[in-house]
Amino acid sequence: MDLLYSSNVTLTGIIASILAGIAAGVGALPLLFTKNVSDKLLDTILGFSAGVMLAATSFSLVIPAVEYGGGGLKGILLTALGIILGAVFLDVIDKFSPHVHTVLGNEGSKSKLSRVWLFIIAITIHNFPEGLAVGVGFGTGNTSDGLSLAIGIGLQNMPEGLAVALPLLHEGYSKSKALLIAFITGLVEPIGALFGIILAQIARPVLPVGLAFAAGAMLFVISDELIPETHTKGFQRIATYGVIIGFIVMTALDSLI
């Protein structure tokens, strides 16, 4: 019976993470009709994406981490440890993996890879902890937490998919190739989800740290990448309202599911 339950949770988590990943390609579909997406609109929807991630991190990862850690000071300390480990982990990967962002430019170690592949690596770095979060959410056995995380991350993947495909068009890629790459970048999330599910199921004592680890990685992405990307072209005010709306939407989803 336990094995059957474990298999069901794993399958559900993987399917949910695949659907969340596919949302990145869905978000890029408007490029079939136009490639003239304004910076103002892009910054607004990226702000929305950051707000969704922030709420998902808070309500579906951090709060459960404190609860699974036993609550009180012990739960807080375990959660704090996990958040720091997750942030440092992503910081190290971000620092040493060559990648490029649309606005922030080149980061990480130097590489002779093309700008397009460096951009794809950047999105992959971001998507793995998102998949990890979904996997850990399902691995706790609380399907509602995993489902709300998957829906939230799927929502925020849509503007990221558009942000992936746009620069590919400007680099000379066809619309079909840009869309294909946007879909592929989202499919790294099931890999992260599988890691998260395994971690949650075989290492229950470290589950609070695992939840907080995913939260720390996502918080790093929000503060170090997403928000700075929306504050460089003069549309930071409307991008901030995008963050607020995204936070509200994800809060509602988390409460209703």
C-alpha positions in Angstrom: 0.0 0.0 0.0 2.8 2.4 0.9 4.6 1.6 -2.4 1.3 2.2 -4.3 0.9 5.6 -2.6 4.5 6.5 -3.2 4.1 5.6 -6.9 0.9 7.7 -7.2 2.5 10.7 -5.6 5.6 10.4 -7.8 3.5 10.1 -11.0 1.2 13.0 -10.0 4.2 15.2 -9.1 6.0 14.5 -12.4 2.9 15.1 -14.5 2.2 18.3 -12.7 5.8 19.5 -13.2 5.7 18.6 -16.9 2.5 20.7 -17.3 4.1 23.6 -15.4 7.1 23.4 -17.6 5.1 23.2 -20.8 3.5 26.5 -19.7 6.8 28.2 -20.7 6.2 27.3 -24.3 2.5 28.2 -24.1 3.5 31.7 -22.9 5.7 32.1 -26.0 2.8 31.3 -28.4 1.9 35.0 -29.0 5.1 35.2 -31.0 3.3 33.3 -33.7 1.3 36.5 -34.3 3.8 39.2 -33.4 7.3 39.8 -32.1 6.7 43.4 -31.2 6.2 43.0 -27.4 6.8 46.2 -25.6 9.4 46.4 -22.8 6.7 47.9 -20.6 4.4 44.8 -21.0 7.3 42.4 -20.6 8.5 44.1 -17.4 4.9 44.0 -16.1 4.4 40.3 -16.7 7.9 39.4 -15.4 6.9 41.4 -12.2 3.8 39.3 -12.1 5.9 36.2 -12.3 8.1 37.4 -9.4 5.0 38.0 -7.3 3.6 34.6 -8.0 7.0 33.0 -7.0 7.2 35.1 -3.9 3.8 34.0 -2.6 4.4 30.4 -3.6 7.7 30.4 -1.7 6.1 32.0 1.4 2.9 29.9 1.7 3.7 26.6 0.1 7.3 26.2 1.1 8.4 28.4 4.1 5.3 28.0 6.3 5.1 24.2 5.7 8.9 24.0 6.4 8.4 25.6 9.8 5.5 23.3 10.6 7.3 20.1 9.5 10.2 21.2 11.6 8.1 21.1 14.7 7.2 24.7 14.9 8.6 27.2 17.4 12.3 28.1 17.5 13.3 24.6 16.2 11.1 24.9 13.1 12.3 28.4 12.5 16.0 27.5 12.8 15.7 24.5 10.5 13.8 26.6 7.9 16.4 29.4 8.1 19.2 26.8 7.6 17.4 25.4 4.5 16.8 28.9 3.0 20.4 29.9 3.4 21.7 26.6 1.9 19.3 27.0 -1.0 20.3 30.5 -1.7 24.1 29.8 -1.4 23.7 26.7 -3.7 22.0 28.7 -6.4 24.5 31.6 -5.9 27.4 29.2 -6.5 25.8 27.8 -9.6 24.9 31.2 -10.9 28.4 32.5 -10.2 30.3 29.7 -12.0 27.9 28.6 -14.7 28.3 30.7 -17.9 25.0 32.3 -18.8 23.4 35.5 -20.1 20.3 37.6 -19.3 18.4 39.8 -21.7 19.1 43.0 -19.7 21.8 42.1 -17.1 24.1 40.6 -19.7 26.8 38.0 -19.2 27.3 36.3 -15.8 29.2 33.4 -14.5 32.5 32.1 -15.8 33.6 32.9 -19.4 32.6 30.6 -22.2 32.8 30.4 -26.0 29.2 29.2 -26.2 26.8 31.3 -28.3 24.7 34.0 -26.6 21.6 31.9 -27.3 22.9 28.9 -25.5 24.1 31.0 -22.6 20.6 32.4 -22.3 19.1 28.9 -22.3 21.5 27.9 -19.5 20.3 30.9 -17.5 16.6 29.8 -17.8 17.6 26.2 -17.0 19.3 27.4 -13.8 16.1 29.1 -12.8 13.8 26.3 -13.7 15.5 23.5 -11.7 14.7 24.9 -8.3 11.1 25.5 -9.4 10.8 21.9 -10.3 12.4 20.9 -7.1 9.8 23.0 -5.2 7.0 21.2 -6.9 8.5 17.8 -6.2 9.1 18.5 -2.6 5.5 19.9 -2.3 4.1 16.6 -3.6 6.6 14.5 -1.7 5.2 15.8 1.6 2.0 13.9 0.9 0.0 17.1 0.9 -1.3 17.1 -2.7 -2.9 20.6 -2.3 0.5 22.1 -1.6 2.1 20.4 -4.6 -0.8 21.3 -6.8 -0.9 25.0 -5.8 2.9 25.2 -6.4 2.6 23.5 -9.8 -0.2 25.9 -10.8 1.7 29.0 -9.5 4.9 28.0 -11.2 3.0 27.3 -14.4 1.6 30.8 -14.3 4.9 32.4 -13.8 6.5 30.2 -16.4 4.3 31.7 -19.1 5.9 35.2 -19.1 9.3 33.6 -18.7 8.7 31.6 -21.9 7.9 34.8 -23.7 11.1 36.3 -22.3 13.0 33.3 -23.6 11.6 33.3 -27.1 11.9 37.1 -27.8 15.7 37.4 -27.8 15.9 34.2 -29.8 13.9 35.9 -32.6 16.2 39.0 -32.4 19.2 36.6 -32.7 17.8 35.4 -36.0 16.0 32.2 -35.0 12.8 31.4 -36.7 9.5 31.6 -34.7 9.2 27.8 -34.7 12.7 27.3 -33.3 12.2 30.0 -30.7 9.0 28.3 -29.6 10.6 24.9 -29.5 13.5 26.1 -27.3 11.0 27.9 -25.0 9.2 24.5 -24.6 12.4 22.7 -24.0 13.7 25.1 -21.3 10.6 24.4 -19.2 11.1 20.6 -19.4 14.0 20.7 -17.0 11.4 21.2 -14.2 10.3 17.5 -14.2 14.0 16.6 -13.5 14.0 18.9 -10.5 10.6 17.6 -9.4 11.9 14.0 -9.4 14.8 15.0 -7.2 12.4 16.8 -4.9 10.0 13.9 -4.6 12.8 11.4 -3.9 14.3 13.8 -1.3 10.9 14.2 0.5 10.1 10.5 0.5 13.4 8.9 1.5 14.7 11.6 3.8 11.6 12.6 5.8 13.7 13.9 8.8 15.3 16.5 6.5 12.0 17.4 4.9 11.8 20.9 6.6 15.3 21.7 5.3 14.4 20.4 1.8 11.3 22.6 1.6 13.3 25.6 2.8 16.1 24.8 0.5 13.8 25.1 -2.5 12.4 28.3 -1.0 15.9 29.8 -0.6 16.8 29.0 -4.2 13.6 30.6 -5.5 14.1 33.7 -3.3 17.5 34.1 -4.8 16.1 34.0 -8.3 13.4 36.5 -7.4 15.8 39.0 -5.9 18.9 38.5 -7.9 17.4 38.0 -11.4 13.7 38.6 -11.9 13.2 41.9 -10.1 16.4 43.5 -11.4 15.4 42.6 -14.9 12.2 44.6 -14.5 14.0 47.7 -13.1 16.4 48.6 -15.9 14.2 50.2 -18.6 12.2 52.8 -16.7 9.1 50.7 -16.0 9.9 49.7 -12.4 6.8 51.2 -11.0 4.3 49.2 -13.1 6.5 46.1 -12.7 6.1 46.6 -9.0 2.4 46.5 -9.3 2.9 43.4 -11.4 4.6 41.8 -8.4 1.8 42.8 -6.1 -0.9 41.4 -8.4 1.0 38.2 -8.9 1.4 37.9 -5.1 -2.4 38.4 -4.7 -3.3 35.8 -7.4 -1.0 33.2 -5.9 -2.3 33.9 -2.4 -5.8 33.3 -3.7 -4.8 30.1 -5.4 -3.0 28.8 -2.4 -6.0 29.5 -0.2 -8.7 28.1 -2.5 -6.9 24.8 -3.6 
